Amino acid sequence: MDLYTTDAKIERYAIVALDDDRNFFPPYDAVLLHRADVAKRLEPLKKLEGKIDAATMVRLNARAELDKVAFADVAREYLGARIEGGKGFWSALFAPDFGRLLVEHLGLVFGSLAMAALVGIPLGLVAAKYSWLAQPVLVSTGVLQTIPSLALLAFLIPLTGTIGAWPALIALFLYALLPITRNTYTGIAEVPRGLVQAGAALALSPRQVLARVELPLALPVIMAGVKTSAVISVGTATIAAFIGAGGFGERISQGLALNDHAVLLAGALPAALLALAVHAAFELIERALRAPR
């Protein structure tokens, strides 16, 4: 097997590391990169220079990787003194980046939702008005739902030539299409034909029948599709952080990388609460639309 010279398994499983006398494997040395304005904050780390040899690092890595001990606790054990560990849950939850992450998450959700509504509602109308187009439209939007989110993001990165918000917005837009398109189609298709004929009998044009009869009656169903897409987008947007799109998924990815449960929950909980808040907001809008006038 190949391993690093400070691999966690070396001491635990009595692995003998062979000398790479032909220098087949290049060296991997850790280098700390930072902005110039945070240099003073890194001063405490300089006290650790030269303090940890390879054998000690093997033991510390084993405690974290094999024993599943949190990184902060491993550091406490090594230093033999109480040091500032990982953030507590509440401090991690209301960290200074909370506002930025909230704005980014909402931007991803409602930006993609607006695009999906602008495309999905006309698609649903076309599918409802032309029956021969219904299945092709619904099947094509449904197929998009079967693509794993990470695979879709990986595909969109080279397609757009960038990482960050744009591929994330496109992916969320594609996932939001199906509920909006299907509900628009269903809402229009379920309008009683008698009402449509009554509108025509009153000398209304097809466009006027659509605007004054069909759309008002189908609006609650259409809004239910928008609500479903919004809630789905809130959860799916957390994955977009893996390509640098920001949002609360940024904390989730950091928590996974650092084995920090507080940071992990500080990203997952606001995302879940945001999904509930969006659901409640659209529920109120639906009730208002269904209320008798």
Backbone as CSV, one residue per row, in Angstrom:
resi,resn,N_x,N_y,N_z,CA_x,CA_y,CA_z,C_x,C_y,C_z
1,MET,0.851,-1.194,0.000,0.000,0.000,0.000,0.882,1.238,0.000
2,ASP,0.336,2.333,-0.513,1.072,3.593,-0.440,0.475,4.421,0.691
3,LEU,1.319,5.174,1.341,0.880,5.987,2.473,1.824,7.168,2.649
4,TYR,1.386,8.096,3.467,2.243,9.222,3.814,3.149,8.821,4.975
5,THR,4.227,9.533,5.146,5.159,9.191,6.223,4.567,9.437,7.599
6,THR,3.486,10.215,7.661,2.813,10.442,8.947,1.422,9.819,8.941
7,ASP,1.223,8.771,8.148,-0.079,8.129,8.034,-0.523,7.564,9.377
8,ALA,-1.809,7.676,9.651,-2.357,7.246,10.939,-2.219,5.747,11.169
9,LYS,-2.120,4.974,10.105,-2.133,3.509,10.246,-0.764,2.922,10.539
10,ILE,0.289,3.698,10.412,1.647,3.148,10.511,1.891,2.507,11.873
11,GLU,1.688,3.260,12.948,1.974,2.740,14.287,0.899,1.754,14.741
12,ARG,-0.361,2.047,14.450,-1.458,1.218,14.941,-1.378,-0.207,14.393
13,TYR,-0.997,-0.348,13.128,-0.961,-1.663,12.498,0.457,-2.159,12.234
14,ALA,1.422,-1.527,12.875,2.834,-1.949,12.774,3.275,-2.083,11.321
15,ILE,2.969,-1.073,10.541,3.342,-1.089,9.130,4.793,-0.641,8.982
16,VAL,5.516,-1.343,8.159,6.909,-0.991,7.886,6.938,-0.116,6.638
17,ALA,7.418,1.088,6.775,7.513,2.011,5.645,8.835,1.802,4.923
18,LEU,8.783,1.510,3.654,9.993,1.289,2.864,10.578,2.624,2.411
19,ASP,11.883,2.653,2.307,12.546,3.856,1.821,12.331,3.996,0.316
20,ASP,11.954,5.184,-0.107,11.786,5.461,-1.538,13.139,5.896,-2.089
21,ASP,14.031,4.911,-2.256,15.416,5.246,-2.622,15.550,5.741,-4.055
22,ARG,14.507,5.584,-4.874,14.567,6.080,-6.251,13.719,7.351,-6.439
23,ASN,13.226,7.855,-5.334,12.457,9.109,-5.364,11.312,9.059,-6.376
24,PHE,10.577,7.942,-6.324,9.441,7.786,-7.237,8.297,8.721,-6.845
25,PHE,8.058,8.839,-5.524,6.962,9.682,-5.040,7.494,11.065,-4.703
26,PRO,6.874,12.104,-5.206,7.332,13.461,-4.863,6.970,13.782,-3.419
27,PRO,7.732,14.653,-2.775,7.406,15.034,-1.388,6.174,15.933,-1.346
28,TYR,5.382,15.750,-0.293,4.204,16.592,-0.068,4.406,17.305,1.261
29,ASP,4.839,18.537,1.197,5.078,19.316,2.405,3.943,20.323,2.590
30,ALA,3.465,20.418,3.828,2.387,21.358,4.119,2.913,22.788,4.068
31,VAL,2.194,23.643,3.382,2.547,25.062,3.279,1.305,25.866,3.649
32,LEU,1.475,26.798,4.552,0.363,27.629,5.009,0.287,28.891,4.152
33,LEU,-0.832,29.056,3.463,-1.054,30.247,2.640,-2.055,31.146,3.344
34,HIS,-1.781,32.426,3.387,-2.684,33.342,4.082,-2.538,34.736,3.500
35,ARG,-3.546,35.546,3.747,-3.482,36.943,3.340,-2.529,37.700,4.261
36,ALA,-1.968,38.761,3.761,-0.993,39.523,4.548,-1.618,40.138,5.793
37,ASP,-2.936,40.450,5.720,-3.553,41.144,6.843,-3.895,40.228,8.016
38,VAL,-3.688,38.914,7.854,-3.969,38.003,8.972,-2.682,37.429,9.557
39,ALA,-1.552,38.006,9.196,-0.280,37.473,9.655,-0.167,37.473,11.179
40,LYS,-0.644,38.536,11.827,-0.531,38.618,13.278,-1.364,37.552,13.971
41,ARG,-2.492,37.191,13.358,-3.347,36.178,13.970,-2.715,34.797,13.911
42,LEU,-1.724,34.622,13.056,-1.079,33.319,12.908,0.179,33.185,13.759
43,GLU,0.502,34.219,14.512,1.697,34.175,15.340,1.721,32.969,16.285
44,PRO,0.579,32.613,16.946,0.624,31.450,17.854,1.023,30.152,17.155
45,LEU,0.724,30.042,15.858,1.075,28.811,15.158,2.587,28.656,15.002
46,LYS,3.293,29.783,14.966,4.748,29.704,14.801,5.431,29.045,15.985
47,LYS,4.744,29.065,17.141,5.322,28.403,18.317,5.390,26.895,18.147
48,LEU,4.629,26.361,17.191,4.626,24.914,16.967,5.671,24.470,15.953
49,GLU,6.363,25.429,15.347,7.365,25.060,14.339,8.453,24.195,14.950
50,GLY,8.654,23.045,14.343,9.696,22.146,14.804,9.371,21.386,16.068
51,LYS,8.151,21.517,16.586,7.783,20.869,17.847,7.254,19.447,17.652
52,ILE,6.729,19.149,16.473,6.078,17.861,16.249,6.877,17.080,15.217
53,ASP,7.452,15.947,15.641,8.188,15.111,14.686,7.231,14.142,14.006
54,ALA,7.764,13.338,13.087,6.911,12.445,12.292,6.220,11.409,13.165
55,ALA,6.920,10.833,14.139,6.318,9.799,14.996,5.162,10.366,15.814
56,THR,5.335,11.592,16.320,4.254,12.225,17.077,3.057,12.511,16.188
57,MET,3.328,12.963,14.973,2.231,13.256,14.058,1.468,11.990,13.692
58,VAL,2.163,10.865,13.586,1.491,9.586,13.316,0.489,9.281,14.424
59,ARG,0.908,9.470,15.671,0.014,9.185,16.808,-1.172,10.150,16.834
60,LEU,-0.902,11.419,16.564,-1.987,12.398,16.561,-2.983,12.117,15.429
61,ASN,-2.470,11.758,14.264,-3.349,11.425,13.154,-4.191,10.195,13.469
62,ALA,-3.591,9.221,14.165,-4.333,8.012,14.525,-5.467,8.331,15.496
63,ARG,-5.221,9.234,16.418,-6.271,9.617,17.368,-7.465,10.250,16.639
64,ALA,-7.161,11.058,15.628,-8.242,11.727,14.902,-8.898,10.810,13.880
65,GLU,-8.095,10.099,13.101,-8.639,9.314,11.993,-9.181,7.962,12.439
66,LEU,-8.455,7.268,13.289,-8.853,5.907,13.676,-9.711,5.894,14.932
67,ASP,-9.383,6.740,15.906,-10.156,6.766,17.152,-11.340,7.715,17.085
68,LYS,-11.431,8.472,15.975,-12.548,9.403,15.760,-12.654,10.462,16.857
69,VAL,-11.514,10.895,17.370,-11.488,11.970,18.359,-11.460,13.300,17.608
70,ALA,-12.213,14.260,18.083,-12.267,15.570,17.425,-10.882,16.206,17.390
71,PHE,-10.614,16.953,16.342,-9.294,17.563,16.171,-8.913,18.437,17.366
72,ALA,-9.890,19.211,17.855,-9.598,20.098,18.979,-9.202,19.288,20.216
73,ASP,-9.855,18.155,20.441,-9.526,17.313,21.603,-8.153,16.684,21.452
74,VAL,-7.801,16.300,20.237,-6.452,15.755,19.999,-5.402,16.811,20.310
75,ALA,-5.676,18.058,19.910,-4.739,19.144,20.199,-4.607,19.362,21.700
76,ARG,-5.728,19.297,22.430,-5.681,19.457,23.880,-4.835,18.360,24.519
77,GLU,-5.045,17.136,24.068,-4.278,16.020,24.620,-2.784,16.226,24.404
78,TYR,-2.436,16.669,23.208,-1.011,16.828,22.905,-0.378,17.960,23.705
79,LEU,-1.054,19.076,23.771,-0.468,20.223,24.466,-0.489,20.056,25.973
80,GLY,-1.360,19.160,26.445,-1.409,18.921,27.882,-1.936,20.095,28.665
81,ALA,-2.641,20.996,27.994,-3.204,22.162,28.669,-4.497,22.518,27.967
82,ARG,-5.303,23.258,28.640,-6.579,23.635,28.047,-6.358,24.783,27.079
83,ILE,-6.675,24.512,25.814,-6.537,25.547,24.802,-7.914,25.799,24.213
84,GLU,-8.004,26.812,23.453,-9.282,27.121,22.820,-9.536,26.115,21.724
85,GLY,-10.591,25.343,21.862,-10.905,24.319,20.894,-11.831,24.833,19.821
86,GLY,-12.591,23.878,19.242,-13.535,24.249,18.207,-14.614,25.158,18.763
87,LYS,-15.290,25.831,17.892,-16.329,26.766,18.304,-17.496,26.016,18.943
88,GLY,-18.087,26.643,19.958,-19.324,26.117,20.477,-20.424,26.299,19.454
89,PHE,-21.531,25.568,19.644,-22.582,25.582,18.635,-23.150,26.980,18.429
90,TRP,-23.483,27.672,19.524,-24.132,28.974,19.384,-23.199,30.011,18.781
91,SER,-21.922,29.958,19.164,-20.980,30.914,18.573,-20.733,30.598,17.106
92,ALA,-20.757,29.299,16.774,-20.597,28.925,15.369,-21.831,29.296,14.562
93,LEU,-23.017,29.145,15.175,-24.263,29.444,14.474,-24.374,30.924,14.131
94,PHE,-24.076,31.777,15.112,-24.210,33.223,14.898,-22.845,33.879,14.685
95,ALA,-21.988,33.175,13.974,-20.688,33.729,13.616,-20.880,34.923,12.681
96,PRO,-19.854,35.768,12.524,-20.013,36.965,11.683,-20.404,36.681,10.239
97,ASP,-20.164,35.464,9.769,-20.485,35.170,8.373,-21.949,34.777,8.165
98,PHE,-22.760,34.789,9.229,-24.147,34.330,9.114,-24.927,35.142,8.083
99,GLY,-24.815,36.464,8.156,-25.552,37.308,7.223,-25.147,37.063,5.784
100,ARG,-23.851,36.964,5.551,-23.367,36.730,4.179,-23.885,35.399,3.644
101,LEU,-23.799,34.343,4.469,-24.241,33.026,4.018,-25.747,33.009,3.753
102,LEU,-26.502,33.716,4.593,-27.950,33.783,4.392,-28.287,34.460,3.072
103,VAL,-27.627,35.581,2.794,-27.877,36.307,1.547,-27.496,35.440,0.345
104,GLU,-26.351,34.759,0.424,-25.923,33.897,-0.676,-26.911,32.754,-0.898
105,HIS,-27.371,32.149,0.205,-28.304,31.027,0.091,-29.630,31.495,-0.518
106,LEU,-30.142,32.612,-0.021,-31.390,33.140,-0.568,-31.227,33.544,-2.029
107,GLY,-30.072,34.079,-2.370,-29.823,34.451,-3.756,-29.847,33.245,-4.683
108,LEU,-29.217,32.153,-4.249,-29.224,30.931,-5.054,-30.644,30.392,-5.208
109,VAL,-31.392,30.366,-4.104,-32.737,29.777,-4.123,-33.683,30.599,-4.980
110,PHE,-33.798,31.887,-4.694,-34.803,32.695,-5.386,-34.346,33.125,-6.778
111,GLY,-33.035,33.189,-6.995,-32.562,33.452,-8.352,-32.917,32.307,-9.291
112,SER,-32.630,31.079,-8.856,-32.962,29.911,-9.676,-34.471,29.719,-9.763
113,LEU,-35.194,30.035,-8.684,-36.653,29.871,-8.683,-37.309,30.831,-9.678
114,ALA,-36.808,32.055,-9.728,-37.357,33.027,-10.681,-37.137,32.549,-12.117
115,MET,-35.939,32.043,-12.405,-35.671,31.547,-13.758,-36.557,30.349,-14.080
116,ALA,-36.734,29.455,-13.089,-37.554,28.266,-13.315,-39.010,28.642,-13.541
117,ALA,-39.509,29.656,-12.826,-40.900,30.092,-13.024,-41.078,30.727,-14.404
118,LEU,-40.096,31.522,-14.838,-40.192,32.165,-16.144,-40.183,31.162,-17.280
119,VAL,-39.521,30.026,-17.083,-39.462,28.993,-18.121,-40.517,27.915,-17.892
120,GLY,-40.695,27.489,-16.638,-41.563,26.356,-16.348,-43.039,26.643,-16.560
121,ILE,-43.501,27.843,-16.201,-44.930,28.162,-16.370,-45.313,28.198,-17.857
122,PRO,-44.554,28.885,-18.724,-44.888,28.793,-20.159,-44.814,27.370,-20.698
123,LEU,-43.841,26.582,-20.236,-43.762,25.191,-20.691,-45.015,24.416,-20.293
124,GLY,-45.473,24.621,-19.056,-46.690,23.951,-18.605,-47.907,24.379,-19.402
125,LEU,-47.976,25.663,-19.742,-49.090,26.160,-20.553,-49.083,25.531,-21.941
126,VAL,-47.897,25.454,-22.532,-47.780,24.841,-23.858,-48.190,23.373,-23.800
127,ALA,-47.745,22.660,-22.750,-48.092,21.244,-22.615,-49.592,21.047,-22.431
128,ALA,-50.231,21.981,-21.726,-51.669,21.863,-21.495,-52.480,22.214,-22.738
129,LYS,-51.993,23.149,-23.543,-52.731,23.590,-24.722,-52.527,22.668,-25.927
130,TYR,-51.365,22.032,-25.984,-51.068,21.136,-27.105,-50.774,19.752,-26.532
131,SER,-51.766,18.885,-26.562,-51.660,17.584,-25.897,-50.515,16.741,-26.436
132,TRP,-50.170,16.897,-27.706,-49.095,16.096,-28.278,-47.720,16.500,-27.738
133,LEU,-47.656,17.682,-27.119,-46.396,18.123,-26.523,-46.310,17.805,-25.031
134,ALA,-47.403,17.361,-24.419,-47.440,17.189,-22.969,-46.391,16.195,-22.488
135,GLN,-46.410,14.995,-23.030,-45.478,13.977,-22.558,-44.018,14.325,-22.842
136,PRO,-43.660,14.793,-24.055,-42.260,15.190,-24.267,-41.776,16.247,-23.275
137,VAL,-42.630,17.247,-22.987,-42.234,18.308,-22.058,-42.067,17.769,-20.648
138,LEU,-43.045,16.984,-20.171,-42.997,16.472,-18.806,-41.892,15.437,-18.629
139,VAL,-41.680,14.605,-19.629,-40.618,13.596,-19.526,-39.244,14.254,-19.527
140,SER,-39.046,15.244,-20.398,-37.728,15.899,-20.476,-37.389,16.623,-19.184
141,THR,-38.383,17.290,-18.583,-38.098,17.957,-17.307,-37.941,16.943,-16.184
142,GLY,-38.650,15.811,-16.276,-38.509,14.778,-15.251,-37.174,14.079,-15.290
143,VAL,-36.614,13.920,-16.490,-35.305,13.257,-16.608,-34.226,14.041,-15.877
144,LEU,-34.347,15.356,-15.876,-33.351,16.188,-15.193,-33.276,15.868,-13.707
145,GLN,-34.424,15.446,-13.126,-34.454,15.129,-11.702,-33.662,13.876,-11.372
146,THR,-33.427,13.027,-12.366,-32.731,11.764,-12.116,-31.214,11.926,-12.085
147,ILE,-30.709,13.086,-12.509,-29.258,13.299,-12.533,-28.792,13.667,-11.127
148,PRO,-27.828,12.936,-10.555,-27.326,13.307,-9.215,-26.792,14.728,-9.213
149,SER,-27.041,15.434,-8.126,-26.696,16.856,-8.067,-25.206,17.109,-8.247
150,LEU,-24.377,16.301,-7.601,-22.928,16.510,-7.742,-22.470,16.233,-9.168
151,ALA,-23.080,15.222,-9.800,-22.729,14.923,-11.187,-23.133,16.067,-12.104
152,LEU,-24.305,16.639,-11.856,-24.755,17.765,-12.677,-23.847,18.971,-12.493
153,LEU,-23.447,19.243,-11.249,-22.533,20.359,-10.999,-21.190,20.117,-11.681
154,ALA,-20.697,18.879,-11.611,-19.416,18.552,-12.249,-19.504,18.722,-13.764
155,PHE,-20.667,18.443,-14.322,-20.859,18.603,-15.768,-20.946,20.082,-16.152
156,LEU,-21.577,20.879,-15.300,-21.796,22.286,-15.633,-20.530,23.131,-15.485
157,ILE,-19.594,22.698,-14.644,-18.365,23.487,-14.456,-17.588,23.640,-15.759
158,PRO,-17.255,22.536,-16.472,-16.565,22.742,-17.757,-17.465,23.370,-18.820
159,LEU,-18.788,23.133,-18.710,-19.701,23.683,-19.707,-19.760,25.204,-19.607
160,THR,-19.779,25.723,-18.374,-19.818,27.174,-18.178,-18.430,27.793,-18.106
161,GLY,-17.424,26.966,-17.891,-16.060,27.471,-17.813,-15.741,28.184,-16.528
162,THR,-16.530,27.946,-15.492,-16.284,28.625,-14.215,-16.854,27.792,-13.075
163,ILE,-16.469,28.135,-11.855,-17.075,27.560,-10.670,-17.757,28.694,-9.907
164,GLY,-18.588,28.325,-8.958,-19.251,29.353,-8.168,-20.738,29.429,-8.458
165,ALA,-21.257,30.650,-8.506,-22.703,30.859,-8.527,-23.365,30.406,-9.824
166,TRP,-22.722,30.636,-10.969,-23.407,30.363,-12.229,-23.756,28.891,-12.420
167,PRO,-22.802,27.958,-12.320,-23.208,26.544,-12.449,-24.196,26.114,-11.376
168,ALA,-24.082,26.690,-10.174,-25.038,26.349,-9.114,-26.435,26.841,-9.470
169,LEU,-26.551,28.074,-9.979,-27.855,28.609,-10.368,-28.486,27.786,-11.489
170,ILE,-27.668,27.384,-12.455,-28.202,26.588,-13.564,-28.696,25.236,-13.067
171,ALA,-27.915,24.601,-12.179,-28.322,23.300,-11.644,-29.619,23.410,-10.849
172,LEU,-29.723,24.411,-9.989,-30.943,24.600,-9.205,-32.130,24.936,-10.101
173,PHE,-31.887,25.700,-11.140,-32.939,26.021,-12.107,-33.471,24.756,-12.769
174,LEU,-32.577,23.870,-13.179,-33.001,22.636,-13.840,-33.791,21.736,-12.895
175,TYR,-33.363,21.677,-11.621,-34.091,20.849,-10.653,-35.467,21.437,-10.318
176,ALA,-35.603,22.742,-10.412,-36.866,23.393,-10.049,-37.889,23.358,-11.174
177,LEU,-37.487,22.960,-12.371,-38.389,23.011,-13.518,-39.562,22.048,-13.396
178,LEU,-39.296,20.813,-12.969,-40.339,19.792,-13.007,-41.563,20.142,-12.171
179,PRO,-41.422,20.494,-10.871,-42.637,20.789,-10.100,-43.444,21.951,-10.675
180,ILE,-42.759,22.986,-11.149,-43.468,24.145,-11.681,-44.160,23.801,-12.990
181,THR,-43.454,23.116,-13.880,-44.032,22.749,-15.171,-45.205,21.791,-15.002
182,ARG,-45.037,20.765,-14.185,-46.100,19.773,-14.000,-47.324,20.395,-13.338
183,ASN,-47.116,21.205,-12.325,-48.266,21.808,-11.652,-48.992,22.806,-12.545
184,THR,-48.252,23.535,-13.367,-48.903,24.436,-14.314,-49.746,23.647,-15.303
185,TYR,-49.183,22.567,-15.820,-49.925,21.702,-16.744,-51.171,21.131,-16.073
186,THR,-51.006,20.625,-14.848,-52.137,20.029,-14.140,-53.198,21.066,-13.822
187,GLY,-52.777,22.255,-13.355,-53.738,23.294,-13.007,-54.572,23.741,-14.191
188,ILE,-53.943,23.933,-15.343,-54.681,24.358,-16.536,-55.567,23.229,-17.048
189,ALA,-55.038,21.990,-17.019,-55.803,20.859,-17.541,-57.037,20.567,-16.701
190,GLU,-57.010,20.916,-15.422,-58.133,20.603,-14.540,-59.177,21.708,-14.470
191,VAL,-58.967,22.794,-15.181,-60.009,23.832,-15.237,-61.217,23.257,-15.976
192,PRO,-62.388,23.315,-15.393,-63.579,22.749,-16.053,-63.772,23.318,-17.455
193,ARG,-63.994,22.425,-18.428,-64.164,22.870,-19.810,-65.382,23.786,-19.959
194,GLY,-66.373,23.563,-19.080,-67.564,24.400,-19.176,-67.258,25.864,-18.952
195,LEU,-66.347,26.148,-18.032,-65.981,27.545,-17.769,-65.227,28.147,-18.952
196,VAL,-64.390,27.334,-19.578,-63.656,27.812,-20.754,-64.640,28.111,-21.885
197,GLN,-65.592,27.223,-22.071,-66.590,27.433,-23.116,-67.465,28.638,-22.812
198,ALA,-67.740,28.842,-21.519,-68.538,30.018,-21.145,-67.798,31.302,-21.485
199,GLY,-66.508,31.302,-21.256,-65.723,32.484,-21.618,-65.738,32.732,-23.107
200,ALA,-65.633,31.638,-23.866,-65.689,31.794,-25.328,-67.058,32.288,-25.766
201,ALA,-68.094,31.822,-25.066,-69.456,32.253,-25.421,-69.670,33.730,-25.147
202,LEU,-68.890,34.287,-24.234,-68.982,35.721,-23.926,-68.105,36.551,-24.857
203,ALA,-67.646,35.918,-25.939,-66.844,36.586,-26.976,-65.443,36.945,-26.496
204,LEU,-64.949,36.209,-25.496,-63.561,36.415,-25.072,-62.635,35.676,-26.021
205,SER,-61.509,36.294,-26.326,-60.513,35.633,-27.170,-59.810,34.549,-26.367
206,PRO,-59.147,33.588,-27.031,-58.411,32.550,-26.284,-57.416,33.137,-25.282
207,ARG,-56.772,34.244,-25.645,-55.822,34.870,-24.716,-56.553,35.438,-23.504
208,GLN,-57.717,36.019,-23.723,-58.491,36.558,-22.611,-59.042,35.451,-21.722
209,VAL,-59.449,34.340,-22.319,-59.917,33.195,-21.525,-58.791,32.680,-20.645
210,LEU,-57.598,32.604,-21.213,-56.444,32.140,-20.439,-56.152,33.083,-19.283
211,ALA,-56.176,34.395,-19.555,-55.802,35.375,-18.537,-56.875,35.565,-17.480
212,ARG,-58.158,35.480,-17.864,-59.236,35.834,-16.943,-59.962,34.624,-16.352
213,VAL,-59.787,33.456,-16.961,-60.499,32.277,-16.473,-59.529,31.193,-16.023
214,GLU,-58.702,30.732,-16.940,-57.867,29.556,-16.663,-56.764,29.844,-15.643
215,LEU,-55.993,30.896,-15.872,-54.879,31.188,-14.956,-55.350,31.499,-13.535
216,PRO,-56.400,32.322,-13.338,-56.858,32.555,-11.958,-57.293,31.278,-11.252
217,LEU,-57.968,30.369,-11.972,-58.404,29.128,-11.349,-57.228,28.176,-11.089
218,ALA,-56.233,28.207,-11.963,-55.085,27.300,-11.823,-53.989,27.864,-10.927
219,LEU,-54.109,29.144,-10.549,-53.027,29.797,-9.819,-52.657,29.097,-8.510
220,PRO,-53.604,28.643,-7.676,-53.193,27.940,-6.448,-52.376,26.687,-6.718
221,VAL,-52.733,25.940,-7.758,-51.975,24.732,-8.100,-50.585,25.110,-8.608
222,ILE,-50.522,26.162,-9.401,-49.213,26.614,-9.899,-48.329,27.060,-8.738
223,MET,-48.911,27.796,-7.792,-48.139,28.256,-6.641,-47.667,27.083,-5.779
224,ALA,-48.455,26.018,-5.728,-48.016,24.830,-4.987,-46.756,24.240,-5.626
225,GLY,-46.697,24.264,-6.949,-45.485,23.792,-7.637,-44.292,24.684,-7.374
226,VAL,-44.538,25.988,-7.352,-43.452,26.933,-7.033,-42.956,26.701,-5.608
227,LYS,-43.900,26.466,-4.686,-43.524,26.199,-3.293,-42.656,24.942,-3.192
228,THR,-43.068,23.892,-3.876,-42.289,22.655,-3.852,-40.882,22.879,-4.386
229,SER,-40.780,23.595,-5.476,-39.462,23.886,-6.057,-38.611,24.716,-5.104
230,ALA,-39.234,25.685,-4.420,-38.482,26.546,-3.499,-37.908,25.732,-2.343
231,VAL,-38.724,24.848,-1.780,-38.261,24.039,-0.647,-37.148,23.094,-1.087
232,ILE,-37.311,22.470,-2.264,-36.270,21.582,-2.786,-34.977,22.358,-3.012
233,SER,-35.103,23.568,-3.536,-33.915,24.367,-3.838,-33.146,24.752,-2.580
234,VAL,-33.856,25.010,-1.480,-33.177,25.363,-0.232,-32.243,24.234,0.195
235,GLY,-32.729,22.991,0.119,-31.886,21.866,0.503,-30.786,21.587,-0.497
236,THR,-31.116,21.637,-1.784,-30.126,21.329,-2.817,-29.032,22.393,-2.873
237,ALA,-29.367,23.624,-2.516,-28.378,24.704,-2.581,-27.201,24.471,-1.640
238,THR,-27.384,23.655,-0.600,-26.265,23.394,0.308,-25.127,22.669,-0.409
239,ILE,-25.459,21.858,-1.412,-24.421,21.125,-2.148,-23.609,22.067,-3.020
240,ALA,-24.205,23.203,-3.396,-23.511,24.141,-4.273,-22.258,24.714,-3.625
241,ALA,-22.159,24.643,-2.296,-20.972,25.162,-1.620,-19.711,24.395,-2.012
242,PHE,-19.871,23.154,-2.456,-18.715,22.357,-2.834,-18.045,22.874,-4.100
243,ILE,-18.721,23.763,-4.842,-18.083,24.381,-6.004,-17.923,25.877,-5.784
244,GLY,-17.932,26.295,-4.527,-17.642,27.688,-4.199,-18.779,28.648,-4.400
245,ALA,-20.040,28.153,-4.365,-21.179,29.044,-4.575,-21.658,29.698,-3.287
246,GLY,-21.098,29.321,-2.142,-21.474,29.937,-0.881,-22.742,29.360,-0.305
247,GLY,-23.363,30.091,0.596,-24.556,29.616,1.270,-24.207,28.797,2.501
248,PHE,-25.232,28.293,3.182,-25.006,27.550,4.415,-24.287,26.228,4.184
249,GLY,-24.287,25.756,2.943,-23.514,24.558,2.638,-22.031,24.749,2.870
250,GLU,-21.581,26.002,2.874,-20.167,26.290,3.142,-19.772,25.821,4.533
251,ARG,-20.667,26.046,5.496,-20.385,25.570,6.854,-20.432,24.048,6.919
252,ILE,-21.359,23.457,6.195,-21.472,21.998,6.208,-20.194,21.360,5.661
253,SER,-19.687,21.883,4.565,-18.459,21.339,3.990,-17.266,21.563,4.918
254,GLN,-17.224,22.718,5.584,-16.151,22.974,6.540,-16.245,22.029,7.736
255,GLY,-17.459,21.822,8.227,-17.640,20.912,9.352,-17.228,19.493,9.023
256,LEU,-17.532,19.047,7.796,-17.118,17.706,7.382,-15.601,17.615,7.259
257,ALA,-15.001,18.657,6.685,-13.556,18.636,6.488,-12.793,18.683,7.809
258,LEU,-13.330,19.414,8.786,-12.635,19.605,10.057,-13.138,18.686,11.162
259,ASN,-14.091,17.815,10.826,-14.673,16.916,11.836,-15.228,17.726,13.009
260,ASP,-15.817,18.866,12.696,-16.341,19.783,13.708,-17.867,19.739,13.652
261,HIS,-18.466,19.067,14.627,-19.916,18.889,14.615,-20.652,20.208,14.846
262,ALA,-20.052,21.105,15.607,-20.705,22.389,15.865,-20.856,23.187,14.576
263,VAL,-19.785,23.262,13.788,-19.836,23.987,12.520,-20.778,23.283,11.547
264,LEU,-20.756,21.953,11.556,-21.646,21.183,10.689,-23.109,21.496,10.981
265,LEU,-23.469,21.466,12.258,-24.845,21.776,12.639,-25.188,23.244,12.404
266,ALA,-24.183,24.114,12.546,-24.416,25.542,12.327,-24.735,25.840,10.867
267,GLY,-24.432,24.916,9.980,-24.827,25.069,8.583,-26.100,24.329,8.262
268,ALA,-26.263,23.121,8.850,-27.435,22.301,8.539,-28.710,22.873,9.156
269,LEU,-28.620,23.355,10.405,-29.817,23.851,11.083,-30.415,25.086,10.416
270,PRO,-29.615,26.118,10.091,-30.224,27.267,9.404,-30.830,26.894,8.053
271,ALA,-30.201,25.954,7.332,-30.757,25.531,6.050,-32.109,24.857,6.244
272,ALA,-32.217,24.013,7.283,-33.496,23.353,7.562,-34.561,24.359,7.985
273,LEU,-34.178,25.308,8.847,-35.130,26.332,9.282,-35.548,27.233,8.125
274,LEU,-34.611,27.494,7.223,-34.934,28.312,6.058,-35.938,27.590,5.160
275,ALA,-35.769,26.279,5.011,-36.731,25.505,4.218,-38.122,25.573,4.841
276,LEU,-38.192,25.468,6.177,-39.489,25.567,6.858,-40.092,26.958,6.693
277,ALA,-39.253,27.983,6.784,-39.747,29.357,6.637,-40.274,29.604,5.230
278,VAL,-39.557,29.105,4.230,-40.009,29.264,2.845,-41.316,28.509,2.627
279,HIS,-41.404,27.311,3.186,-42.635,26.525,3.068,-43.807,27.266,3.712
280,ALA,-43.584,27.820,4.904,-44.656,28.544,5.594,-45.073,29.783,4.809
281,ALA,-44.108,30.491,4.230,-44.432,31.696,3.466,-45.302,31.366,2.258
282,PHE,-44.947,30.299,1.551,-45.747,29.927,0.385,-47.099,29.348,0.785
283,GLU,-47.172,28.718,1.961,-48.464,28.246,2.455,-49.408,29.436,2.660
284,LEU,-48.895,30.513,3.216,-49.711,31.708,3.419,-50.160,32.301,2.087
285,ILE,-49.251,32.291,1.109,-49.623,32.813,-0.208,-50.703,31.952,-0.847
286,GLU,-50.562,30.624,-0.704,-51.573,29.714,-1.263,-52.936,29.939,-0.619
287,ARG,-52.951,30.090,0.691,-54.226,30.317,1.393,-54.868,31.618,0.934
288,ALA,-54.035,32.611,0.734,-54.572,33.890,0.259,-55.172,33.755,-1.130
289,LEU,-54.533,32.939,-1.962,-55.045,32.758,-3.324,-56.327,31.929,-3.338
290,ARG,-56.448,31.001,-2.373,-57.630,30.144,-2.328,-58.813,30.796,-1.604
291,ALA,-58.545,31.878,-0.889,-59.607,32.526,-0.118,-60.694,33.061,-1.055
292,PRO,-61.959,32.929,-0.667,-63.048,33.442,-1.519,-62.975,34.955,-1.642
293,ARG,-63.295,35.435,-2.786,-63.215,36.877,-3.046,-64.638,37.459,-3.196
